[in-house]
Amino acid sequence: MNQDVAARKKAYLEVSAKGTVRLQWLGIFTHSLACLGNGEGFDEELFRFAMESLRRRIDAFDFAAIILVRIIYMFGDSPLWSDELKRDLKELMLDLDYWFNVKRSKYSRDEIMWTENHVMLSNCSEYIICQLYPDDFFRSREKTGREMLPELTKKIKHWIHVHAMVGFSEWDSRCYMNENFMTMLAIRDMADDAELRKQAEDMLHLILFGQACNSFNGVYIGSQGRTYADLITGPNTALPEAIASILYGQGDCALRPGRMESVSLALSDYEAPEVISLIAHDTTNTIESLEQQSFDVEDGPRFGCGFDDEEELTLYWQNMGYTHINVIDRNIEIGEQYNISINHQLLSEYAYVQDCRKKGITPDTCRGTTYMPAVNKVTYKTPDYLLSCAQSFRVAEHGFQQHVWHAQLNGSCGVFTTHPGSMRIGTRPDFWAGNGTFPRAAQYKDTLICAYKIEEEALLHFTHLYFPTEYFDQTLEKDGWLFGCKDDGYIAVYSQHGYRHSEALPGTEFICDGDENIWICQMGRQAEHGSFEDFVQAVSASSLKFSGLSVQYQTPSRGLVSFGYNEPLTVDGKEIPIAGYKRFENPYCTADRFSGVYQIKHAGRELRLDFGK
């Protein structure tokens, strides 16, 4: 292993073991793993307290299970913890109901296992524990571990195959991609099946490549399939991912101690391929990456999945298309059969579909807010900023946690707009994360246009801009534009119908009242636009012509950009495609969707990943 990487892993384990224990069950288990990895014991009483939460099957039980299988696998014979606790933990792991169609405990209804990351966390945890205890009887399955392994191997290989073909439904999620990394790392490190280990390692490479393409100075930020407010606002937007700190030395890993996926990485001998490390460090070039990720429910047969079989139906849990007309009836039946609540909108959407059928009306294909079908996205990255957008994604539909567009400069200077789903933080969608109603947004290199049309029945009738002026070196307002400068990067934002300064969040939130509005974001940098004063002058002097929900914008350096709620994206009259993207199309890699083949090249190094074999 590279000595620098090994040293950073050792340092991360030390800071995670010595740090304050988060008195929450996942924090307790992760801290215990870090302590064992650092050659010391842990608080067994606190560990038993955390085991009780696992016994009660509360949400994210599978997050804990994947940590516990690593503890047992790596430190099952260690004298650093008591034999009594080892026996009790084994009994708990044998008793867990890892999947929905098994004998379930009285707490089982609280388990969440029907999203992309949860599906694999559950399957992976069960696979490793069955491998560890092949001759023991798993009470919820009423089978031995050995009997269950073939079925679980098949599930994991299928999950890898799907994501090798089309990417991730929770695309570039700053939180949930970490869970996907952690499960693949567990399979790579602990599976006995050599073919499965190789597939998992290749998937780790692919995950890191996507992360590198969509990170800014080690911060995994941009358009995301699922996010939370604290990941896209405030100081967190300046903190590189702990994975990037460990593998590439980007940022100080001590600033983000005790993370599940990163403690696991610190205990693994896995390291990134050289070409991916070089791409992660490619901060001097301007890179445009066009990508398509996820899949539509209608694509299921391409993965060998229909719309009736229980296990095949779980494919559509991964893109959260629970209420799609092809699967809603079976999801209702499965929910009733196993007493599980697959999705909070399932019953109401089923009533809507049934009502349409009675009236002879064709229901909408999928109105569920959680649905994450195929997304075409662009990330434009320079040494001074990143701009990223999900192009024309689910326009006018209701949102969940999908983050449509994001601009990021150095430090904590993140900028974006939303139609808030509520006035609180923590709902889905909430005040900053997700959208009550999806806009129609499109990006061309350093220019983004985002058009909102909010329905009359909406809870809130305004859109707003997150623009934390306190983090910028300089901000100013001129001719309707709000400008910001951070180091050598610049940003300007314009609202078609103006904006007002928030009284609740002065200097951070800027509000446009009303149901219809176009927001424009223009990025710039000293190397291309001269001084900040030059940028301000050039942008504020640019021609803007609005007509309803369409705009013609004479950009400072890209020509005449036109776009609207119902109009295509054009530059100097030429239409720019915002759909039909390849899986990847950027200077490092061009790969077709459904090919499973990735030839990644940079700086004289290359890596070929072939999942189609």
N, C-alpha and C positions, 0 to 999 in steps of 0.2 A: 504494500500500500504506500502511496505517496506520503512522505514523512510529514509534510505540512498538513495534509488532511488528517492523518493519524493524530497529530498534536492537537488539532482543533477538536477532534472527537473526544480526546481525553479531557481537554479543557471544558468542553460542554458537559460531559458527565460530572465533572467535579463541581461546576457551578450549579448544576441541577440538583445534585445530591446535597450540597451545602446550603442551598437556598431555602427560603421559608416554604413550608408545606401548605399548599392550598387545601383548606379544610372542606374539600369536596371530593367525592369518591374517585373521580378520574385523576384528580391531582394527587391523591394519596397513593393510588396504584402506580402512577408514573414516577412519583418520588421514590417509592420503594424499589422500583426497577433501577432507577438511577443509582440508588445507594448500593444495591447489589453489584451493579456494574463498576462501581467505584471501590469495591472491596470492603464494604461495611454493612452492618445490619440496619434494620429499620424498626419503627414503632409498630409492633405486632398488634397492640390493642387498637390503634388507629386503623390498621389494615383490616381487622375484624369488623370494625365499624363500617368501613367501606364495603365489605363483603355483604353486609345486610342490605345495602342499596341494590347490589347486584341480585341478591336473592329475591328482591321485590320486583325485579324486571323493569325498572323505570327506564324512561327514554334514554337511549345511548348505552344500554347494557352491553351492546356489541363493541362499543368503543373500549369498554373496560376489558371485555373478553380477549381482545387481540393483544392487550398489554399482559394479561395474565398468562396466556399461552407462551409468551416469550419468557416470562419469569420461570415457568415450569420447565420449558425446553432448555434454557441456558443455565438455570440455577436450581434445578430440581434436586440436585445432590449436594447443594452448598450447605455448609455448617453455619452459615450466617443467619439462618432462620430456623425455627423449631420444627421438629418432625410432626408435632401435633398440628401446627398450622398447615403444613404441607398436606397432611391427611384430610383436614377439613376443607382445604381449597380443592383438592381432587374430588371430594364428594360433591361439592357445589358445582364444579364443572361437569360432572357426570349427570347432574340433575337438571341442568339448564335446558330449556326448550328453545333451541337456536332458530327454529323455523316455524312457519305458521301452521303447517299441516301435521303436527305431532300432538302427542298428549300434553296438554298445557296446564300450567299452574293457575291458581286463582288470581295471580297478578298479571297474567300474560297479556291482557288487553292493553296494558300500558306500553308494551314493547313497540318500538318503531323499527320496521325492517323493510319498508317499501319505498326506498329511494335508491339511486344508483350506488351511493357509498355504503348504505346500510345493507343492501343485498350482499355485497362482497365481504363486508365486515362479518356478517353472520356466517356465510359459507366458509370463509377463510378460517375463522376461529374454530368452527366445528371440525373442519378438515384437520387442522393441526392437533387438536385435542384428541380426535379419533386416532390419529397416527401415533400419538404419545401413549394412548391406552387402547391398543387394538383388541385386546381380549376382555376388556371390561364392558359391562352392560350399561348402555345409556338409557336411562329410565324414560325419558320423553319419547325416544325413538323405538324403544323396546327391541333394540338391536345392539350388537357389539360394534366397537369402533371399526373393526376390520370389515364387517358387513356394509358399513356406510361409506367407506372410502371411495369405491368406484363411482357411486352416484355424485359425491361431492367433487371428485376430480373432474367429472364431466361438466358440472355446473361452472367450476372455476375456469376451465378451458373455454367454455362458451362465452363467459363474461369477457375474458381477454380478447377473444376473437371479435366480438362486437365492437369493443373499443379500439381495437387495431384497425378495423374497417372504417369507422366513422368518428372517432374521437369521443368526447364526453358530453353528456346531456347537461350536467352541472358545469358547463364549460368555464375553464380558467377560474373556478371558484377559489378564492384565496383561502378558504377554510376546508372545503370538502375535497379538493384535490390532494390535500395533505393526508386525508384518510385513505384515498385510493393509493397514494404512495406507500402508506404504512402497510396496507394489505399485501400489495405486490412485494414489498420488502420481506414480509413474513414468509410468503411462499418461496421467494428466492432463497432465503436463509435457512428455512426449516423443512421444506418438503423433501420427502424421500424420492419422489418421482423426478428423474433427471430432466425429462422433456418439459414437465410443468415448471421446474425451476428455471429453465432456459427461457420459456415464454414469459415468465414473470420478470426476469431480468431485462429482457428486451422491452417489456412494457414500462419498466422503470426508466429505461433510456428514453423512451418516447414521451413519457410524462415530463421528464426533465427538459427535453427539447422544446416542448410546447411552453413550458414555464419560462425558459430562457427567451423565447421569441416574444413573450408577452410580459416581460419584467422590465422595470426601469431602475437601474442601479441596485439590482437585487430585490427590489420590491415587486411582488407579483400583483400587479394592479392593472386595471383596464376594464373593458366590458366583461361581465361575469354572469354565468347562469344562475348562481345563487350567492347572495352576500348578506352581510349585516352592517348596520350603521357604523359600528366602531371600527370596521375594517376599511371603510372608504372615506372616513372623516377623521380629523384630529391628528394627533401625534403618530398614531399607528401607520399612517401613510408614508412616514419617513423611515420606518424600521424594515430593513431587509429581512427576508424570510430566514428562519433559523437553518433550514436546509441549505439555502444559498450561502449562508455564513460558514457552515461546516464544510461544504463541498468545494466552494469557490473562494472563500475568504472575503466575501462581500459583507461588510459591516461586522460588528462585534457580536458574536454568538451569545455572549454573556447578557445581552440586553433582552433576550427572549428565552430564558431558561425554562426547563421543565415541560417542554412541549412533547406530546406523546410520540409524534412521528419522528421528532429530532432526537429524542433519547433513544428510540429504536435504531435510528440511523447511526448514532454514536456507538452503539453496541454491535453494529454490523461491519463486515469487511467490504461492503459495497462502496464503490466510488464511481463518479461519473466518467464516461468515456472522455478522452482528451478533447475531441472535437466539440463536444457539448460544453465543456468547461471553457474552451476558447470562445464559443458563441456567447456564453454568459458574460464573458469579459469584453465582448465587442461593443464598446461604448463610444467609439470614435466615428463610426459610420452611421449613415442614415439608412434605415431599414424599413421597408414596407412589407407587411406580412398579410396576405389574404388567406383566409381559412374558412372551411366549413366543418362544423361539428354537430353531433347528435344525429337523430333520425326521426322520421315521422312514424306514427303507429302503422301506417300503410306499408312501411318498409319491412315489417315483421317477417313475412315469408322469405325475404332475402337472407334472413338469419336462420331459416328453418323453423320459424315459430308461427303457429296459427293463432286463432283467437278463442280457443275453447279449452285446451289442456291447461291444467292448473299451473304446472311449472313453466310452460311456455308463456303463459299470461304474465308471469313476473317480469318478462322483458319490458313490458310497457309500464311497469312500476319504475323502471330506471329512467325513462324520460318523463315520468310523472303524468302520463296521459290517461289517468285513471277513468276519466269521464268521457273518453272518446267513444263514439257510437259503436265502434267495432268491439269494444271490450267492456262497456259499462254494465251490461246484463250479467256477464260472468263475474265481474268484480262484486256486484251485489250478492250473487249466489255464494261466492267464496266467503264474503264477510259474514253472511248469515250462518254458513256451515261451520265456520271455525270461531265464531264470535270475536271477530277482529274488526277494527275500524280502519279501513285502508286509506281513506281520505275524508277530510272534513266536509267536502262538497259533494260527495258521492250520492247521498240520499236526495239532496235538493236537485241535483242535475238529473238524477234518474227520474224524479217526478216530472221535471221539464220534458225529458225525452218521451216519457209515457204519455204526457198530455199532447205533445206534438203528434204522436202516433194515433191517438184517438181522434184527433182533428184532421188526420190525413195530411199533415204538414211535415216536410222534411226538416228534422232538427239540425241545428248547427253541428258541425262535425265534432268539435271539442271546445266547450266554453270554459273549462276548468282553468283557474288562474295559475295552477302549478305547471301546466303543460310546457315542456321544453322541446319542441320539435327541432328539425334541422335549422341551424343558424348560420348565416353568412356574416363574417366579421372581418374587420380590418384593424390592424394595429400599425401606426406610423410612429417610428421611434427615431429620435435624433439624440446627439449627446446632451441636449438641454431640455428635452421634454418627450413625453409620450402622449399620443392621442389614439383612442380606441373606440370602436362603435360596432354594435350589432345592427347590420343594415336592414332597415324596414322590417323589423321583427314583430310579428303578431300585432300589427297596427290596429288600434282602436279596441283591442281586447283588454280584459282586466288582468293585472299582473300579480305577482307573488314576491319573489326575491330577485328577479332578474334585473341586472344593472345594465342599462342600454348603452350608455356612453360615459367616458371618463377621460379627463385630461390630467396629466401629472407633470409637475415641474419638480425641481430639487426640493428637498426638505418635505414639509407637510403641505405643500401647495397643490392640493387636489381640487379639481373643479368639475361640476356636473350639474345637470338639471333633472328634476323629476316632477311628476304629478303625484303628490304624496297620497299614500293610502290611508293615513290616519294622522292625527296630531300627536301621536305618542311614538316612542322608540320601543321596539320589541315586538310589535305586531308584524304581520306578514301580508301585505307590504306595510311599511311604517313611514315615519316622517321623512327619512332619507333613503332607506333601502327599499328598492322595488318601486313600482308605479301602480297607482290606482287604475289608470288607463294608459296603455302603451302609446307612445308617440310614433310618428313616422320619422325616422332619423337616417341620415346618410352622411358619409364622410368621403372626402377626396383629399388624400394626403394630409395637409395641415389645416384643412377647412372642414367644418362640420355644421350641418343645418338640421335642426330638430323641430318638427311641427307637431303641436298638440291640438287635439279636438276632443274636449271632454263632454261626455254625455250629460243630458239634463238630470238624470237620476243619480249622478255621482255624489259621493259624500262631501267632497271638497271641490271648490270651484276656483282654483288658482294653480299655477305652476310656480316653481321656485328654483333659484340658483344657489348652489353651495359654492361660496367663493370666500375662503377664510383670509381676509385681508391682513390679519395679524402675522401671518407666516411669510408674507411677501416682503421683499426689500422695498418695494415702492408700488403704490396703487394710485390711480386717478380716474376721474370720469370726464369724458369729453364727447359731445355731440351724440349722446345716447349710448356710447360705449363705456364699458367698465374694463379698465386695463390693469394688468399686473405684471411685475417684473421680479424674477428670482434668479440671481446670478446672471447667466447669459441667456436665459429663456424668458420668453414673453407670451402673454395670453391676452386676448380681447374677447369680450362677450357682449352681444347686442340682443335686445328684446324688442320685437316688432311693436308691441304696444307699451313699451316703457316698463319701468319697474319702480317699486318703492322699497325703501330700506326697512328691514324688519325691526320692530320695536323689541321683540323677545330675544332676537339674536343679531344685535347690531354689528355690522362689519363682517358678518358671516352669511346671512341669508338675505337674498334679494328676491322680491315677490312680484309676479305679474298677475293681477286679478283678472278673472274672466276665463271663459271656456276655450278660447282659441288664441293661439300665439305661436310665433316662430322665434326660437332662440338660435343665434349664430355664434359659433366659437371659432376664432381665428388664432392659430399658434404662430409664433415667430421666434427668431433667435438672432443673436448679435452677428454670427457668422454669415447670415443671409440678409438680414434686414438693417444692419447697422446698429446705431444706438437705440436705446429704448425710446428716446424722443423721436427718432426717425420712424420707428415702428408706429408709434402713436399717431404721428402726422400722416403716414401712409394709409393706415387703416381708417382713421376718422375722415379722411378725404375720399375714401372709396365710395362709389355709387351703390346705393341700395334701392331697388324698386320692388315694392310689395304689391301683390294683387290677391286679395283674399288670403288663402293659406299657401301661397307660393311666393318665391322671391328670386330676383336676379341680383347677384352680388358680384361686383367687379373687384375681385380680390387683388391685393397688392402684387402678388407674384405668380398666381395660378391661372389668370385669365378670368373670363366671365363664368361664374358657377351659378347654375340655376337648379332649383329643386322645389318641390311642393308636396302637399299632402296627397295629391292625386297626380303629380307630374314626375317624370323621370329625373334622375340626376344627369345633368349635362355640363360639360366644360367647353366653352367656346363653340356651343352648338352640337358637340359630339356626345352621344349618350354613353355614360359610364356604367357598366354592369354592376348591379348591387345584389345579384343572386347568381346561383350556379357556380359558386367558387369550387376550386379543388380542395382536397383535404388540407394541403399546404401549398402555397405558392409564394416563395420568398427567395432571397439570394442564397439561402442555405439548402433548400429542399423544395422540389416540386413533386407532389404525390397526389394521385387520383383518389377520390373516395372509393371505398369498397375494394381497393387493390391490396391493401395491407403491406405495401412495399414502400420503404422510405430510404432514399439514398441521401444522407446528410453530409454536406461538405463545407469546409471552411478552413482557411489558412493552411492549405496543404494537407489537412487531415480529413478523413472521411469514415463514415459508419453506415453500414447497410443493415437495415432491419427488414426481415421478410417474414411476415406472419401468414403469408399465403401458402407456405410450403405444406 
